[in-house]
Amino acid sequence: MRIIAHLVFLLTLTLGAALQSQNLQVVQRHEYGLLARTQGKQVLFMAGSPEQMGAAHGALLSRQVQQVSPRTMSLVAAAYCFGKGEWFYDKIEEILRRSQPHTPQRFIDECLSMGKAAGIGERDALCLNFFPELFHCSGVALRGKASLNGEIIHARVLDYMADINLQKYAALQVYMPEDYNNWVSVGYAGFMGTVTAMNDKGLAIGEMGGKGEGDWDGMPMSFLMRDIMERAGTVREALQIFRETPRSCEYYFVISDKSGDMAGVYATPEIFEVLEAGQQDERLPKVPEDTVMFSAGERAKKLSERLHQHYGKITAELMIEIIKRPVAMKSNLHNAVFKPASLDLWFADAGIGKPACDMPYAKVNLNRLIEFYQENK
């Protein structure tokens, strides 16, 4: 019966997910970028200086940026005001005042350039990129004995306000900045930072929000993750950037690289803790050998249970099944599975009324994306 059940499970994987990569098609060109589509997803390419990348972003996605700000931001503001009883934009102004001094100027310049090209004001452009500091998902990476071929499989589940329909403005973003690493982000129109990313050195990262609202005297989380993507090539280099950078709020991160290294990070402005593969922690259910994971509550228990159940057989396709509900929540906005060694990425966005985990996945390869841009710019 176990064999039959496993065969049925594998058949479900084959029939239930669109995982085969397909050709990219150019939609629109810009002097410093390109908008393309693949497998029903839009892919935004940007290259050059911060101002040039911002101009490409704003011009190629201008209508969507204008929809996100201020319309979608108004929904976020209303939800925040209702839940907290505080004025959203007062908080944004405080975040800008306290965190902007710790934010690399190249990111600010890119934000302002994007806003100008998209036809929105400077305040709205900055608001789009600093508001994630107000809101505080699951992450797992495994290797060696835990995966089928010993390779790194890294998954990231983003559970965040799918009911405001931010998924309508989803865009896989490919950044090719001057003098920094090339990288890809599962992102949204108007957003310069990242919460789900992999670079061309084979470094992947995802985050899980915690507490600490109000601890804003540091680099915003999404820009810190971007800075790591652009400057680090290994897990250990990423950890050093974490250590030396003023941080904000409370976050958990899972990081992996193509060498097979991985780590979990718990970070606040004052505390920095690293969990190595297989290391147990009292805040988590039992973690399998060769595995790093972060989640919370019943989701964490189910994730641990599924990892143990499929231990030694896990592939990218199987990981997609492992992170389905209840590991993902009803608010599941997007999911991603990385293979850093090959630079393959599977990702899914929420549908209207459907969590990302129940939607078809697209598959891309970062090297192929960069080649496509070079061939079509």
N, C-alpha and C positions, 0 to 999 in steps of 0.2 A: 504493500500500500504506500510506503514511503517513496518507492521508486516512481509509482504512478503519480503521486502528488507532485513530486519534483518535476516530472515531465510536463504535467499540466501547467505548473508554475512557469517553466521555460517557454511553453507555447504561448502563454499569456504575454510574456515579454516580447516575443516575436510579433504577435498580432497587435498588441496594444500600444506600441510606441513607434513613432516615426523617427528612426535613429540614423538613417542613411544620409550622408552629406550629399548635397546637390549643387549644381552650378549656380554661381552668383550672376546677377544681372544688374547692369548699371541703370540707375534711375535718373541721376542728376550729377553733374560735375561742378566743381568749384576749383579755383586756382590752388587752394591748399587742402582740398578734400574731395570726397566722393560719397554719394549716397547710393546704396545698392540694396538688393533684396535676395534672400535665399530661404527656401522652405517656409514661406509665409512670414518671414521676419525681415525687418529693416536693419541694415548694417551701415553705420556711419564711420567713415574714415577721415582722420584729420592728421596733418603733417606740418612740421615747421616750428616756428616760434610760438610762444603762448598766444600772442595777439593773432597770429595767422590761424592757429588751430581754433581759437575762439570765433574768429570771423567765419570760418568754414562751418562750424557747428551752428552758429546762429543763422546763417544764410540758408543752409540746406534743410534745417528743421524749423524755420521761422514760424510757420503756422502752428506747429505743435508746441513750440516754446510759448507762444502767445496764449495757447489754451491752458498750458500748465500754470503759467503765471499771467494774470492773477487768479484765473477761475479755479483750478484745482487747489491752489494754495488757500483760497477762500474756504474750501471744504475742510482742509486741514485745520485752518484757523478756527472754524466753527466747532469742530470736534474737540480741539484743545480747550477752547473757552468753556464749552459745555462740561467737559470732564474735570477741568482744573479750576474753573471760576476765575481765570486770569486772562488778560488781554494778550493774545498771541503775538502781535507785532511789537508790543513792549518788550517781550522776551527776546524776540529776534534782534531788536536794537541792542539789548544787553549782550547777547551772544556775539554780535559783530564787534561791539566795543571791546570785549574782553578777549576774544579769541583771534581777532584779526592780526594783532601784533605778533602772534606765534605762527601765523600762516605764511608760507613762502609767497613772495610777491608775484612769482610767475603764475600762481593759481588765481590770485586776485586779478591780474592783468587779463588772463584768459576769460574769467567770468565777465568782466566789463566789456571786453571785445565781443563775446558771445551776445550779451544783452543788446549792445549797439546794433549788431548785424541782424538780430531778431526783431528789433523794434520795440524792446521793452526798456524800462528805466533801470538805472544802476541799482537802486534799492531792491527792485524786484529780482534782478539778476543775482545779487548777493543773497537775498532771502532764499531763493531756490537752493542755494548751495550750503547754507548754514543751518537751515531748519532741522536736518536730521539730528542735531545735537539735543533737540527737545524730546526725542522719542527713543525709548529704550524697550532667537530664531534657533537652529540646530546646525552643527557642523561636525564632520567626521573625516578623518583620513586614515588609511590603512595601507599595509605593505607586507612583504615577506610571507609569513605563514598564513596571514589573514586573507590575502587575495589569491586568485586562481593562479596567476603567473608570477607572483612575488612583486608585481609592479605597484607603484603608488596609485591608489584610487582615492580621490578627494571630493567630497560632496558638501554642498552648502545649501541650506534651506532658509529662505527669507520669508518670515511670517510678519507681514506689515500692512495693515490698512488696505487690503485688496478692494474693499467696498467703495473707495473713492475713485476707482477706475484709473489709477496711474498706469496700469498695464496698457491702456490705449496709446500711451506715448513711449512704450518700450523701444529701445534701440540698442543693439549690440554695438559698442563703441570701440573702434580700433585707433589707438593713439600711437603716433610716430613722432615724438618730440625731438627737436634738435638736442644733441649731446646727452640724451637719456635713453633708457631702455624702451623698446617698443612693447606695447601691452594691450590687452583686451579687457573690457569691462562689460558686465551685464548691467546695463544702465537705462537711463531715461532722458528724453529731450530736455535740455537745459541744465543737466547735472554734470558738473566737472569732476567731482570726487568719485569714489567707488566704495561699494561694500562687498563686491564679488569680482575677483580679477585674477588674471594670470599673465606673466610677461614672457618675452621671447628667450629668457634665460632658463625657463622652466620652473618658475616660482609661482605658486598659487596661494590665494588667501581668501578667507571669508570671516565675517564677524557675527557675534551674538551680543545684543544690547543687554545691559544690566541696569543698575540704578545710578545714582550720582548726579541727577539733574541739578544744574546750578554750578557744577564744577567746570567752568568754561574757560579758565585761565590756562589754556593749552591749545595745541593744534587740533582742530576738529577731526574727529575720527575718520571721516571719509577722505579728508585730504592727507591725513597721516598714512592711510592705506595706499593712496595714490603715490605719495612720496616714496614709500617702500617699493612699490611696483617699478618706479622709474629709476631708483638708485641701487636696489639690492638684486643680487643674483642667486643667493642661497638663503636657507632658513637662518643660518647663523648671522649673516649680514643683516637680515631683516630684524632679528632680535636686538642687534646692536643699535639700529635706528630707533626701535621702540625705546630702548633704555635711555638714549641720549636726547630724546625729544620730549618737551613738556607735553603732557597728555591731558585729556579732558574726560570727565564722567567715569563710568565704569563699563568696561567691555571685555568680552572674551573673543579670542581669535584662534583659528586653526590655520597653520601654515605648513606647506609641503614644498619639496623641490625635486627636480629630476634625478638627483643623486640617490634618492630614497630617504633623505632626512625629513623629519616632520616634528612639529611641536604644537602644543596648546599653550595659549597665553592668557593669563588673567591680569588685567591692567586697570589701575585707577591713577589719578594724579600722583599718589604717594606710594602705591604698591605695584610691584611687577613680579609675577610668579610665572615660571615655565613648567609645564607638564610634558615630560618626555613620553615616547611611545610606550604604551602598556602600563604607565604609572597610574596607581590608584589614588583617588581623592575622595574624601568623605562627603563631598558635595555631589558626587556622581554615583550611579550604580556601577557594578563591576565592569571594568574596561578590558576588552580582550587583549591578548598579547599582540604586539606590532600595530597597535591602534591608538589614535588620539580622538577623543570625542567631547563635545560640549552640547548639552541640551538641558531641559529643566522638567521637573515634575513627572507626570505619566509619560510624556513624550520621551524623556530620557530613558525610562524603564523599557519602553517598547523598542527604542533604538538599540539599547544594549541586548535585549532579547533577540532581535533579528540579526544583529551582528554575530552573536554566538551561534544562532541557528544555522547560518550560512558560512560560518568561519571556514576559510581555506578554499572557498568556491567563488568568492566575490569578484565580479567584473563590473565594468561601468554600467552595463545594462541591468545587472542584478542590483546594483546600488540604487538605480532609479526606482526599483520596486521597494527596496528597503526604506527609502525616505518618504514613501506615501503615508497618508493619514493612518494612524494618529500621530506619527512622527511630525509630519507637517500639520499645520492648523488650518482652520477654515479661512483664515486671513492670508494664506500662503500666496505671496505675490510673485516670487520667482524661485526656481531651483537651478542649480548648476552642478555638473559632475566634471571634474578635471582629470586628465592623465598628463601630468607635467612632463614625463619623459618623452612623450610623442607630441605634446602641445595640442592634443585633442580636447574639445570642450563640447559637452552636451548641455543644452539649457532649455527651459520651458517657462513661459509666462502665464499668469492667471488669465482665465477667460472671463466673460461676463457671467458672474454668479458661480464660477468654477475655480477651485484652487489650482495653482500651477501644477501640482503633483498629478492631477487628473487630465492634463492637457498634453498634446503631442510635443515631443522634444525635437529640437533641431540639433544637428551636429556640424561643427566647423573645426578647422585646424588653423592655428594662429599663423604658422609659416605660410600656409596657402592663402590666407587672407592678405598678408603683407605682399606676397607675390602678385595677387590679383590687383592690388592697388598700384603697384609698380607697372604692371602691364596696361592699366586702363586710365591712369591719371592724365 
